[in-house]
Amino acid sequence: MKSWIFNFIPVLLTFLFTLVLVSKVLKEGRAPGNTIAWLLIIILMPYLGIPLYLLVGDRKVKRIAGNKIPLYPSSKMPGVTHGNSFMPLPTGEIAFAHIMDSIQNARRSIHIATYIFGNDKVGGAILEALCNQARKGIEVKLLLDGAGSFWFPRKKLKLLVAAGGKYAVFVPLFRIPFSGHSNLRNHRKMVLVDDKEAILGGMNISSNYMGGCPDAKMWLDFSFSITGEALADFEKIFNADWVFAAGMSSNHSKACGSASRQSDIKINQLVPIRVIASGPDVAGDPLYNLLLTKIYAAKSRIWIASPYFIPDESLTRSLELACRRGVEVMILLPLHSDHRIVDWCRTSYLRQIYLAGGKIRFVVSRMMHAKMTLIDDSFALIGSANLDMRSLFYNYEVGVVLSSECEVQSIASRFDTIQREARPGGFKDYRGADLVEGVGRVIGPLL
């Protein structure tokens, strides 16, 4: 009798856990494909699905968002600032030289947030420059993501502390493994100097992305520099992330941040810029909502560059409908990314757009890591977010919206440059294609 009871208890607990998690998933407002994927794995394989969900499943963890400084009090989009200048940093060589120059010429503060900080020549050079500036009394803060920078030696970061700088790790990977936090990564990439300049984009601080010398193997990417009124928005985002990662009270935000200070740089241009952050600390999904709205309103072209492409069903459908109403839809991707399982899972989405008349172009020479969306001649979205569910619904991201003709054209020029290393892609039917791509479509939302 007792053995029967002991055997029944695990089954009962599993059943109850399954009911609770199924109810939770249904209430979270996920994309339909993502919801179905989680329901299948939780119900059909509960001994795998339950711990996996507890580890990486939560999308908007209230315990995290509640401890962070709220970026936007509601889901309303942030406003546009006009007193800005914008400068593209189209290659890794240009971006690295510009970042080093900005760090070396800093006078008050250097705030850096990055997903990956490489244990290589680039990471070493920037860390050394930060240490040199910290010794001069300049405020240096380095914010690293706990997953992306997991392999960077902490003993090297102690050199920065010894020099007078500070570093913090955003959600260390294994600190609370079943809290749901591990899935929510800080993918924002910002270099903020003296409240005067913000350097952003897709490039991490690593030799794959940037360097001092031309390298045919260096990834194709895109970064940019902004000065002016928008700096207050970037400092606000960095400050909120830093306070949370450093374990400080949000009451200290005014003391440790500089978002309230006005930029004192003279601006020769009046570029309108909208800064949009997205993530668990933001109500709703601003980047996703903006993209969906603009795609449905597109009249002439939609160009998308992303290293990874796993949109949800609504976004895929919006691109398909744009093709069918005569809009030029072009998706620019690497032929082989650094995550082959993602390449497999993207195929069904790309095929759907291709069959509707969309153009798929693959960069064949090297990895392409740029994140750019261009719609008509009056909208460009650039920043840290990939066009996949992880960036649009899970990660902490930051994007910049450009609307002036000159700046939008500069993004179009970068598209043209990258396309020189790309070739048209197509999709042939083969036996079992529906099954293979269907499985990828189920797995994709979980990645």
Sine and cosine of phi, psi and omega as CSV:
sin_phi,cos_phi,sin_psi,cos_psi,sin_omega,cos_omega
0.00,0.00,-0.73,0.69,-0.02,-1.00
-0.90,0.43,-0.63,0.78,-0.01,-1.00
-0.90,0.43,-0.57,0.82,0.03,-1.00
-0.90,0.43,-0.65,0.76,0.00,-1.00
-0.91,0.41,-0.70,0.72,-0.01,-1.00
-0.91,0.42,-0.54,0.84,0.04,-1.00
-0.96,0.29,-0.49,0.87,-0.07,-1.00
-0.98,0.19,-0.53,0.85,-0.08,-1.00
-0.85,0.52,-0.75,0.66,0.03,-1.00
-0.86,0.50,-0.61,0.79,0.01,-1.00
-0.91,0.42,-0.68,0.73,0.00,-1.00
-0.91,0.42,-0.70,0.72,0.01,-1.00
-0.89,0.45,-0.65,0.76,0.04,-1.00
-0.89,0.46,-0.67,0.74,0.02,-1.00
-0.88,0.47,-0.70,0.71,-0.01,-1.00
-0.92,0.40,-0.68,0.73,0.05,-1.00
-0.87,0.50,-0.66,0.75,0.00,-1.00
-0.88,0.47,-0.70,0.71,0.01,-1.00
-0.88,0.48,-0.69,0.72,-0.02,-1.00
-0.89,0.45,-0.72,0.69,-0.05,-1.00
-0.94,0.33,-0.59,0.81,0.06,-1.00
-0.87,0.48,-0.70,0.71,0.03,-1.00
-0.88,0.47,-0.66,0.75,-0.01,-1.00
-0.91,0.42,-0.70,0.71,0.00,-1.00
-0.88,0.47,-0.66,0.75,-0.03,-1.00
-0.92,0.39,-0.43,0.90,-0.04,-1.00
-1.00,-0.02,-0.11,0.99,-0.16,-0.99
-0.99,0.13,-0.13,0.99,0.03,-1.00
0.93,0.37,0.58,0.81,0.01,-1.00
-0.97,0.23,0.19,-0.98,0.16,-0.99
-0.90,0.44,0.56,-0.83,-0.06,-1.00
-0.80,0.60,-0.70,0.71,-0.01,-1.00
-0.89,0.46,-0.64,0.77,0.02,-1.00
-0.92,0.39,-0.66,0.75,0.02,-1.00
-0.88,0.47,-0.73,0.68,-0.01,-1.00
-0.89,0.46,-0.67,0.75,-0.01,-1.00
-0.88,0.48,-0.72,0.70,-0.01,-1.00
-0.93,0.37,-0.63,0.78,0.03,-1.00
-0.89,0.46,-0.66,0.75,-0.01,-1.00
-0.89,0.46,-0.74,0.68,-0.08,-1.00
-0.95,0.31,-0.54,0.84,0.02,-1.00
-0.95,0.31,-0.66,0.76,-0.06,-1.00
-0.98,0.18,-0.71,0.71,-0.09,-1.00
-0.99,0.15,-0.50,0.86,0.00,-1.00
-0.73,-0.68,0.91,0.41,-0.12,-0.99
-0.87,0.49,-0.55,0.83,-0.03,-1.00
-0.94,0.33,-0.32,0.95,0.14,-0.99
-0.99,-0.14,-0.69,0.72,-0.11,-0.99
-0.92,0.39,-0.64,0.77,-0.04,-1.00
-0.91,0.42,-0.80,0.59,0.03,-1.00
-0.91,0.42,-0.53,0.85,0.02,-1.00
-0.91,0.42,-0.66,0.75,0.02,-1.00
-0.91,0.41,-0.68,0.74,0.01,-1.00
-0.89,0.45,-0.48,0.87,-0.01,-1.00
-0.99,0.16,-0.73,0.68,-0.15,-0.99
-0.73,-0.68,0.17,0.99,-0.19,-0.98
-1.00,0.10,-0.56,0.83,-0.11,-0.99
-0.89,0.46,0.66,-0.76,-0.02,-1.00
-0.98,-0.21,-0.69,0.73,0.05,-1.00
-0.81,-0.58,1.00,0.04,-0.06,-1.00
-0.98,0.20,0.93,-0.37,-0.07,-1.00
-0.90,0.44,-0.50,0.86,0.00,-1.00
-0.90,0.43,-0.56,0.83,0.05,-1.00
-0.97,0.23,-0.81,0.59,-0.07,-1.00
-0.87,0.50,-0.58,0.81,-0.01,-1.00
-0.93,0.37,-0.43,0.90,0.00,-1.00
-1.00,-0.01,-0.12,0.99,-0.01,-1.00
-0.98,-0.19,0.43,-0.90,0.10,-1.00
-0.92,0.40,0.85,-0.53,-0.01,-1.00
-0.91,0.42,0.75,-0.66,-0.02,-1.00
-0.98,0.22,-0.70,0.72,0.02,-1.00
-0.79,-0.61,0.75,-0.66,-0.04,-1.00
-0.92,0.38,-0.32,0.95,0.02,-1.00
-0.56,-0.83,-0.07,-1.00,0.00,-1.00
-0.99,0.15,0.09,1.00,0.01,-1.00
-0.91,0.41,0.68,-0.73,0.01,-1.00
-0.90,0.44,0.60,-0.80,0.07,-1.00
-0.92,0.38,0.35,-0.94,-0.07,-1.00
-0.98,0.19,0.15,-0.99,0.02,-1.00
-1.00,-0.06,0.71,-0.71,0.15,-0.99
-0.97,-0.24,0.54,-0.84,-0.13,-0.99
-0.92,-0.40,-0.43,0.90,-0.06,-1.00
-1.00,0.07,0.92,0.38,-0.08,-1.00
-0.74,-0.67,0.33,-0.95,0.24,-0.97
-0.84,-0.54,0.45,-0.89,-0.07,-1.00
-0.73,-0.69,0.75,-0.66,0.02,-1.00
-0.70,-0.72,0.88,-0.48,0.06,-1.00
-0.92,0.38,0.57,-0.82,0.15,-0.99
-0.84,-0.54,0.99,0.16,-0.28,-0.96
-0.97,0.25,-0.29,0.96,-0.04,-1.00
-0.79,-0.61,0.31,-0.95,0.02,-1.00
-0.90,0.43,-0.55,0.83,0.02,-1.00
-0.92,0.39,-0.70,0.71,0.00,-1.00
-0.91,0.41,-0.69,0.72,-0.03,-1.00
-0.90,0.44,-0.70,0.72,-0.01,-1.00
-0.89,0.45,-0.72,0.70,0.00,-1.00
-0.88,0.47,-0.63,0.77,-0.03,-1.00
-0.94,0.35,-0.67,0.74,0.02,-1.00
-0.89,0.45,-0.71,0.70,0.01,-1.00
-0.88,0.48,-0.67,0.74,0.00,-1.00
-0.91,0.42,-0.66,0.75,0.00,-1.00
-0.91,0.41,-0.66,0.75,0.03,-1.00
-0.89,0.45,-0.72,0.69,-0.07,-1.00
-0.93,0.36,-0.38,0.92,0.00,-1.00
-0.98,-0.21,0.14,0.99,0.02,-1.00
-0.91,0.42,0.54,-0.84,-0.01,-1.00
-0.87,-0.49,-0.42,0.91,-0.06,-1.00
-0.82,-0.58,-0.77,0.64,-0.15,-0.99
-0.48,-0.88,0.50,-0.86,0.11,-0.99
-0.70,-0.71,0.90,-0.43,0.02,-1.00
-0.88,-0.48,0.85,-0.52,-0.04,-1.00
-0.81,-0.58,0.76,-0.65,0.16,-0.99
-0.85,-0.53,0.75,-0.66,0.01,-1.00
-0.52,-0.85,0.52,-0.86,0.06,-1.00
-0.97,0.25,-0.75,0.66,0.01,-1.00
-0.90,-0.43,0.79,-0.61,0.17,-0.99
-0.89,-0.45,0.96,-0.29,-0.17,-0.98
-0.97,0.26,0.64,-0.77,0.11,-0.99
-1.00,0.06,0.92,0.39,-0.11,-0.99
-0.53,-0.85,-0.22,-0.98,-0.06,-1.00
-0.88,0.47,-0.67,0.75,-0.03,-1.00
-0.92,0.39,-0.75,0.66,0.04,-1.00
-0.87,0.50,-0.66,0.75,0.01,-1.00
-0.90,0.43,-0.66,0.75,-0.01,-1.00
-0.91,0.41,-0.68,0.73,-0.02,-1.00
-0.94,0.33,-0.63,0.78,0.04,-1.00
-0.89,0.46,-0.66,0.75,0.03,-1.00
-0.89,0.45,-0.67,0.75,0.03,-1.00
-0.90,0.44,-0.62,0.79,0.03,-1.00
-0.91,0.41,-0.67,0.75,0.03,-1.00
-0.88,0.47,-0.67,0.74,0.01,-1.00
-0.88,0.48,-0.66,0.75,-0.01,-1.00
-0.95,0.30,-0.58,0.81,0.03,-1.00
-0.89,0.45,-0.60,0.80,0.03,-1.00
-0.90,0.44,-0.41,0.91,0.02,-1.00
-0.99,0.11,-0.02,1.00,0.01,-1.00
1.00,-0.07,0.10,1.00,0.04,-1.00
-0.97,0.22,0.67,-0.74,0.00,-1.00
-0.94,0.34,0.89,-0.46,-0.01,-1.00
-0.86,-0.52,0.83,-0.55,0.07,-1.00
-0.78,-0.62,0.80,-0.60,-0.01,-1.00
-0.86,-0.50,0.89,-0.46,-0.04,-1.00
-0.94,-0.35,0.89,-0.47,-0.04,-1.00
-0.91,-0.41,0.58,-0.81,0.10,-0.99
-0.98,0.21,0.63,-0.78,-0.08,-1.00
-0.92,0.39,-0.43,0.90,0.02,-1.00
-1.00,-0.06,-0.79,0.61,-0.07,-1.00
-0.88,0.47,-0.56,0.83,-0.02,-1.00
-0.95,-0.31,0.43,0.90,-0.07,-1.00
-0.85,0.52,-0.60,0.80,-0.11,-0.99
-1.00,0.03,-0.04,1.00,0.01,-1.00
-0.96,0.26,0.80,-0.61,-0.09,-1.00
-0.88,0.47,0.81,-0.59,0.00,-1.00
-0.92,0.39,-0.42,0.91,0.01,-1.00
-0.90,0.43,-0.49,0.87,0.05,-1.00
-0.95,0.31,-0.56,0.83,0.03,-1.00
-0.93,0.38,-0.45,0.89,0.04,-1.00
-0.91,0.42,-0.41,0.91,0.08,-1.00
-0.90,0.44,-0.60,0.80,0.04,-1.00
-0.92,0.40,-0.67,0.74,0.02,-1.00
-0.89,0.45,-0.68,0.74,0.01,-1.00
-0.89,0.46,-0.49,0.87,0.00,-1.00
-0.99,0.15,-0.17,0.99,0.00,-1.00
0.94,-0.34,0.02,1.00,0.04,-1.00
-1.00,0.00,-0.01,-1.00,0.01,-1.00
-0.72,-0.69,0.49,-0.87,0.14,-0.99
-0.66,-0.75,0.40,-0.91,0.06,-1.00
-0.59,-0.81,0.49,-0.87,0.01,-1.00
-0.93,-0.37,0.82,-0.57,-0.04,-1.00
-0.99,0.12,0.93,-0.38,0.00,-1.00
0.77,0.64,0.98,0.21,0.08,-1.00
-0.78,0.63,0.65,-0.76,-0.26,-0.97
-0.87,0.49,-0.67,0.74,-0.13,-0.99
-0.91,-0.41,0.30,0.95,-0.05,-1.00
-0.92,0.38,-0.75,0.66,0.03,-1.00
-0.75,-0.66,0.99,0.15,-0.23,-0.97
-0.89,0.45,-0.48,0.88,-0.06,-1.00
-0.93,-0.37,0.49,0.87,0.03,-1.00
-1.00,0.01,-0.17,0.99,-0.09,-1.00
1.00,0.05,-0.10,0.99,-0.06,-1.00
-0.97,0.24,-0.48,0.88,-0.16,-0.99
-0.88,0.48,-0.39,0.92,-0.05,-1.00
-0.99,0.12,-0.21,0.98,-0.14,-0.99
-0.96,-0.28,0.99,-0.14,-0.13,-0.99
-0.98,-0.21,0.51,-0.86,0.09,-1.00
-1.00,0.06,0.98,-0.18,-0.07,-1.00
-0.99,-0.12,0.07,1.00,0.00,-1.00
-0.94,0.34,0.61,-0.79,-0.02,-1.00
-0.77,-0.64,0.94,-0.35,-0.07,-1.00
-0.60,-0.80,0.67,-0.74,0.20,-0.98
-0.85,-0.52,0.92,-0.39,-0.07,-1.00
-0.91,-0.42,0.82,-0.57,-0.11,-0.99
-0.82,-0.58,0.87,-0.49,0.16,-0.99
0.84,0.55,0.43,0.90,-0.08,-1.00
0.84,0.54,0.31,0.95,-0.04,-1.00
-0.94,-0.33,-0.53,0.85,-0.14,-0.99
-0.60,-0.80,0.62,-0.78,0.13,-0.99
-0.84,-0.55,0.77,-0.63,0.07,-1.00
-0.92,-0.39,0.87,-0.50,-0.09,-1.00
-0.71,-0.70,0.00,-1.00,0.07,-1.00
0.67,-0.74,-0.46,-0.89,-0.06,-1.00
-0.99,-0.11,-0.16,0.99,-0.13,-0.99
-0.99,0.17,0.81,-0.59,0.21,-0.98
-0.99,0.12,0.20,-0.98,0.02,-1.00
-1.00,0.02,1.00,0.05,-0.07,-1.00
-0.28,-0.96,0.39,-0.92,-0.06,-1.00
-0.92,0.39,-0.33,0.94,0.08,-1.00
-0.91,0.41,-0.48,0.88,-0.17,-0.99
-0.97,-0.26,-0.53,0.85,-0.10,-0.99
-0.47,-0.88,0.23,-0.97,0.01,-1.00
0.05,-1.00,0.13,-0.99,-0.07,-1.00
-0.99,0.15,-0.32,0.95,-0.05,-1.00
-0.80,-0.60,0.50,-0.86,0.07,-1.00
-0.85,0.52,0.67,-0.74,-0.03,-1.00
-0.59,-0.81,0.86,-0.51,-0.04,-1.00
-0.90,0.43,-0.35,0.94,-0.01,-1.00
-1.00,-0.01,-0.16,0.99,0.00,-1.00
-0.90,0.44,0.67,-0.75,-0.06,-1.00
-0.91,0.42,0.57,-0.82,0.14,-0.99
-0.97,0.26,0.82,-0.58,-0.07,-1.00
-0.50,-0.87,-0.11,-0.99,-0.03,-1.00
-0.45,-0.89,0.80,-0.60,0.13,-0.99
-0.78,-0.63,0.11,-0.99,-0.06,-1.00
-0.36,-0.93,0.33,-0.94,0.00,-1.00
-0.88,-0.47,0.67,-0.74,0.01,-1.00
-0.78,-0.63,0.69,-0.72,0.16,-0.99
-0.81,-0.59,0.44,-0.90,0.07,-1.00
0.88,-0.48,-0.43,-0.90,-0.14,-0.99
-0.89,0.46,-0.48,0.88,-0.04,-1.00
-0.91,0.41,-0.26,0.96,-0.03,-1.00
-0.86,0.52,-0.55,0.83,0.00,-1.00
-0.88,0.48,-0.60,0.80,0.02,-1.00
-0.92,0.39,-0.67,0.74,0.00,-1.00
-0.92,0.39,-0.65,0.76,0.03,-1.00
-0.90,0.43,-0.59,0.81,0.03,-1.00
-0.89,0.46,-0.68,0.73,0.01,-1.00
-0.91,0.42,-0.74,0.67,0.00,-1.00
-0.88,0.48,-0.69,0.72,-0.05,-1.00
-0.87,0.49,-0.69,0.72,0.01,-1.00
-0.89,0.46,-0.68,0.74,0.01,-1.00
-0.92,0.38,-0.65,0.76,-0.04,-1.00
-0.91,0.40,-0.72,0.69,-0.02,-1.00
-0.86,0.52,-0.68,0.73,0.01,-1.00
-0.92,0.40,-0.75,0.66,-0.06,-1.00
-0.92,0.40,-0.57,0.82,-0.02,-1.00
-0.98,0.18,-0.06,1.00,0.04,-1.00
0.96,0.29,0.43,0.90,-0.04,-1.00
-1.00,-0.08,0.35,-0.94,0.06,-1.00
-0.95,0.32,0.57,-0.82,0.04,-1.00
-0.91,0.41,-0.28,0.96,0.05,-1.00
-0.92,0.38,-0.30,0.95,-0.02,-1.00
-1.00,0.00,0.05,1.00,-0.16,-0.99
-0.87,0.49,-0.62,0.78,-0.03,-1.00
-0.94,0.35,-0.53,0.85,-0.04,-1.00
-0.97,0.26,-0.58,0.82,-0.11,-0.99
-0.98,-0.17,-0.12,0.99,-0.01,-1.00
-0.95,-0.30,0.19,-0.98,0.01,-1.00
-0.76,-0.65,0.38,0.92,-0.06,-1.00
-0.91,0.40,-0.41,0.91,-0.06,-1.00
-0.99,0.16,-0.25,0.97,-0.01,-1.00
-0.98,0.21,0.57,-0.82,0.00,-1.00
-1.00,0.02,0.61,-0.79,0.05,-1.00
-0.92,0.39,0.69,-0.72,-0.02,-1.00
-0.97,-0.25,0.21,0.98,0.02,-1.00
-0.98,0.19,0.57,-0.82,0.03,-1.00
-0.99,0.11,0.81,-0.59,-0.06,-1.00
-0.98,-0.21,0.82,-0.57,0.01,-1.00
-1.00,-0.06,-0.16,0.99,0.01,-1.00
-0.85,-0.53,0.30,-0.95,0.05,-1.00
-0.82,-0.57,0.94,0.34,-0.06,-1.00
-1.00,0.05,0.85,-0.52,0.07,-1.00
-0.96,0.29,0.78,-0.63,-0.04,-1.00
-0.69,-0.73,0.71,-0.70,0.12,-0.99
-0.90,-0.44,0.81,-0.59,0.02,-1.00
-0.99,-0.17,0.80,-0.60,-0.02,-1.00
-0.77,-0.64,0.88,-0.48,0.12,-0.99
-0.99,-0.13,0.46,-0.89,0.03,-1.00
-0.60,-0.80,0.52,-0.86,0.01,-1.00
0.47,-0.88,-0.10,-0.99,-0.02,-1.00
-0.89,0.46,-0.33,0.94,-0.01,-1.00
-1.00,-0.05,0.18,0.98,-0.02,-1.00
-0.82,-0.57,0.72,-0.70,0.04,-1.00
-0.91,0.40,0.74,-0.68,0.00,-1.00
0.96,0.28,-0.31,-0.95,-0.01,-1.00
-0.75,-0.66,0.98,0.20,-0.16,-0.99
-0.85,0.52,-0.69,0.72,-0.02,-1.00
-0.90,0.43,-0.70,0.71,0.01,-1.00
-0.89,0.45,-0.74,0.68,-0.03,-1.00
-0.88,0.47,-0.64,0.77,0.01,-1.00
-0.91,0.42,-0.71,0.70,0.01,-1.00
-0.87,0.50,-0.74,0.68,-0.04,-1.00
-0.88,0.48,-0.68,0.73,0.01,-1.00
-0.89,0.46,-0.72,0.69,-0.05,-1.00
-0.94,0.35,-0.59,0.81,0.01,-1.00
-0.90,0.43,-0.68,0.74,0.01,-1.00
-0.92,0.39,-0.42,0.91,-0.02,-1.00
-1.00,-0.06,-0.07,1.00,-0.07,-1.00
-0.88,0.47,0.60,-0.80,-0.03,-1.00
-0.90,-0.44,-0.56,0.83,-0.11,-0.99
-0.84,-0.54,-0.69,0.72,-0.06,-1.00
-0.48,-0.88,0.49,-0.87,0.15,-0.99
-0.69,-0.72,0.95,-0.32,0.04,-1.00
-0.94,-0.35,0.77,-0.64,-0.03,-1.00
-0.78,-0.63,0.78,-0.63,0.15,-0.99
-0.88,-0.48,0.81,-0.59,0.00,-1.00
-0.39,-0.92,0.67,-0.75,0.02,-1.00
-0.94,0.35,-0.46,0.89,-0.02,-1.00
-0.76,-0.65,0.63,-0.78,-0.10,-0.99
-0.68,-0.73,1.00,-0.05,0.11,-0.99
-0.71,-0.71,0.98,0.20,0.01,-1.00
-0.97,0.23,0.22,-0.98,0.10,-0.99
-0.99,0.10,0.01,-1.00,-0.09,-1.00
-0.90,0.43,-0.62,0.78,-0.03,-1.00
-0.91,0.41,-0.67,0.74,0.00,-1.00
-0.93,0.37,-0.65,0.76,0.04,-1.00
-0.88,0.47,-0.70,0.72,0.00,-1.00
-0.90,0.43,-0.62,0.79,0.00,-1.00
-0.90,0.43,-0.62,0.79,0.04,-1.00
-0.94,0.35,-0.63,0.78,0.05,-1.00
-0.88,0.47,-0.71,0.71,0.00,-1.00
-0.92,0.40,-0.57,0.82,0.05,-1.00
-0.88,0.47,-0.68,0.74,0.06,-1.00
-0.85,0.52,-0.70,0.71,-0.10,-0.99
-0.95,0.31,-0.34,0.94,0.07,-1.00
-0.99,-0.12,0.20,0.98,0.15,-0.99
1.00,-0.10,0.12,0.99,0.05,-1.00
-0.98,0.20,0.67,-0.74,0.07,-1.00
-0.96,0.27,0.93,-0.38,0.02,-1.00
-0.94,-0.34,0.86,-0.52,-0.02,-1.00
-0.77,-0.64,0.81,-0.58,0.03,-1.00
-0.93,-0.36,0.84,-0.54,-0.04,-1.00
-0.93,-0.36,0.86,-0.51,-0.10,-1.00
-0.64,-0.77,0.29,-0.96,0.18,-0.98
-0.97,0.26,0.59,-0.81,0.05,-1.00
-0.88,0.48,-0.70,0.72,0.07,-1.00
-0.76,-0.65,0.91,-0.41,0.05,-1.00
-0.99,0.11,-0.07,-1.00,0.03,-1.00
-1.00,0.10,0.06,1.00,0.06,-1.00
-0.76,-0.65,1.00,-0.06,-0.13,-0.99
-0.90,0.43,-0.51,0.86,0.01,-1.00
-0.91,0.42,-0.54,0.84,0.06,-1.00
-0.93,0.36,-0.60,0.80,0.05,-1.00
-0.87,0.49,-0.64,0.77,0.03,-1.00
-0.92,0.40,-0.72,0.70,-0.08,-1.00
-0.94,0.35,-0.39,0.92,-0.04,-1.00
-0.97,0.23,-0.29,0.96,-0.21,-0.98
-0.87,0.50,-0.69,0.72,-0.07,-1.00
-0.92,0.40,-0.59,0.81,0.03,-1.00
-0.92,0.39,-0.70,0.72,0.00,-1.00
-0.91,0.41,-0.64,0.77,0.02,-1.00
-0.87,0.48,-0.67,0.74,-0.01,-1.00
-0.87,0.49,-0.68,0.73,0.01,-1.00
-0.95,0.31,-0.63,0.78,0.00,-1.00
-0.89,0.46,-0.70,0.72,-0.02,-1.00
-0.93,0.38,-0.37,0.93,0.05,-1.00
-1.00,0.09,-0.09,1.00,0.01,-1.00
0.92,-0.38,0.10,1.00,0.01,-1.00
-0.97,0.25,0.38,-0.93,0.03,-1.00
-0.97,-0.23,0.80,-0.61,0.06,-1.00
-0.93,-0.38,0.82,-0.57,-0.01,-1.00
-0.81,-0.58,0.76,-0.65,-0.05,-1.00
-0.94,-0.34,0.78,-0.62,0.14,-0.99
-0.97,0.23,0.86,-0.51,-0.14,-0.99
-0.98,-0.21,-0.34,0.94,-0.15,-0.99
-0.99,0.17,-0.52,0.85,-0.07,-1.00
-0.24,-0.97,0.02,-1.00,0.01,-1.00
-0.94,0.35,0.70,-0.71,0.07,-1.00
-0.94,-0.35,0.84,-0.55,-0.13,-0.99
-0.85,-0.53,0.14,0.99,-0.02,-1.00
-0.94,0.34,0.55,-0.83,0.04,-1.00
-0.83,-0.55,0.98,-0.19,-0.08,-1.00
-0.59,-0.80,0.66,-0.75,0.13,-0.99
-0.77,-0.64,0.79,-0.61,-0.02,-1.00
-0.84,-0.55,0.82,-0.57,-0.01,-1.00
-0.80,-0.60,0.85,-0.52,-0.07,-1.00
0.82,0.58,-0.61,-0.79,-0.01,-1.00
-0.91,-0.41,0.25,0.97,-0.13,-0.99
-0.71,-0.71,0.23,0.97,-0.02,-1.00
-0.51,-0.86,0.80,-0.60,0.13,-0.99
-0.66,-0.75,0.73,-0.68,0.06,-1.00
-0.89,-0.46,0.86,-0.51,-0.01,-1.00
-0.73,-0.69,0.37,-0.93,0.02,-1.00
0.45,-0.89,-0.65,-0.76,-0.13,-0.99
-0.98,-0.19,-0.21,0.98,-0.18,-0.98
-1.00,0.07,0.77,-0.64,0.19,-0.98
-0.98,0.20,0.26,-0.96,0.07,-1.00
-1.00,-0.05,0.95,0.32,0.09,-1.00
-0.56,-0.83,0.20,-0.98,-0.09,-1.00
-0.91,0.41,-0.51,0.86,0.00,-1.00
-0.89,0.46,-0.74,0.67,-0.01,-1.00
-0.95,0.33,-0.64,0.77,-0.12,-0.99
-0.98,0.19,-0.42,0.91,-0.10,-1.00
-0.84,-0.55,-0.35,0.94,-0.13,-0.99
-0.91,-0.41,-0.82,0.58,-0.17,-0.99
-0.95,0.32,0.36,-0.93,0.23,-0.97
-0.99,0.16,0.88,-0.48,-0.07,-1.00
-0.75,-0.66,0.25,-0.97,0.12,-0.99
-0.63,-0.78,0.72,-0.70,0.00,-1.00
-0.78,-0.62,0.35,-0.94,0.03,-1.00
-0.81,-0.59,0.77,-0.64,0.03,-1.00
-0.97,-0.24,0.81,-0.59,0.07,-1.00
-0.94,-0.35,0.62,-0.79,-0.02,-1.00
-0.73,-0.68,-0.16,0.99,0.00,-1.00
-0.99,0.16,0.53,-0.85,-0.13,-0.99
-0.86,0.51,-0.68,0.73,-0.06,-1.00
-0.90,0.44,-0.71,0.70,-0.04,-1.00
-0.94,0.33,-0.64,0.77,0.05,-1.00
-0.89,0.46,-0.63,0.78,0.02,-1.00
-0.91,0.41,-0.55,0.84,0.04,-1.00
-0.91,0.41,-0.55,0.83,0.07,-1.00
-0.95,0.33,-0.64,0.77,0.06,-1.00
-0.88,0.48,-0.60,0.80,0.03,-1.00
-0.90,0.43,-0.60,0.80,0.04,-1.00
-0.92,0.38,-0.63,0.78,0.11,-0.99
-0.83,0.55,-0.74,0.67,-0.04,-1.00
-0.87,0.50,-0.64,0.77,-0.01,-1.00
-0.91,0.42,-0.71,0.71,-0.02,-1.00
-0.92,0.40,-0.58,0.81,-0.04,-1.00
-0.90,0.43,-0.35,0.94,0.04,-1.00
-0.90,0.44,-0.37,0.93,0.03,-1.00
-0.98,-0.22,0.28,0.96,-0.06,-1.00
-0.87,-0.49,0.31,-0.95,0.09,-1.00
-0.73,-0.69,0.42,-0.91,0.01,-1.00
-0.89,0.45,0.59,-0.81,0.04,-1.00
-0.93,-0.37,0.49,-0.87,0.05,-1.00
-0.64,-0.77,0.15,-0.99,-0.06,-1.00
-0.70,-0.71,0.88,-0.48,0.01,-1.00
-0.98,-0.18,0.55,-0.84,0.08,-1.00
-0.97,0.26,0.56,-0.83,0.07,-1.00
-0.53,-0.85,0.32,-0.95,-0.04,-1.00
-0.89,0.45,0.81,-0.58,0.01,-1.00
1.00,0.04,0.11,0.99,-0.04,-1.00
-0.87,0.49,-0.68,0.74,-0.02,-1.00
-0.87,0.49,-0.65,0.76,-0.01,-1.00
-0.93,0.36,-0.75,0.66,-0.05,-1.00
-0.88,0.47,-0.74,0.67,-0.03,-1.00
-0.96,0.29,-0.50,0.87,0.05,-1.00
-0.91,0.42,-0.66,0.76,0.06,-1.00
-0.90,0.44,-0.66,0.75,0.04,-1.00
-0.88,0.48,-0.57,0.82,-0.01,-1.00
-0.95,0.31,-0.48,0.88,0.07,-1.00
-0.97,0.25,-0.65,0.76,-0.04,-1.00
-0.96,0.27,-0.58,0.81,-0.09,-1.00
-0.76,0.65,-0.74,0.67,-0.02,-1.00
-0.89,0.45,-0.28,0.96,-0.01,-1.00
-1.00,0.05,-0.22,0.97,-0.11,-0.99
-0.98,0.20,0.00,0.00,0.00,0.00
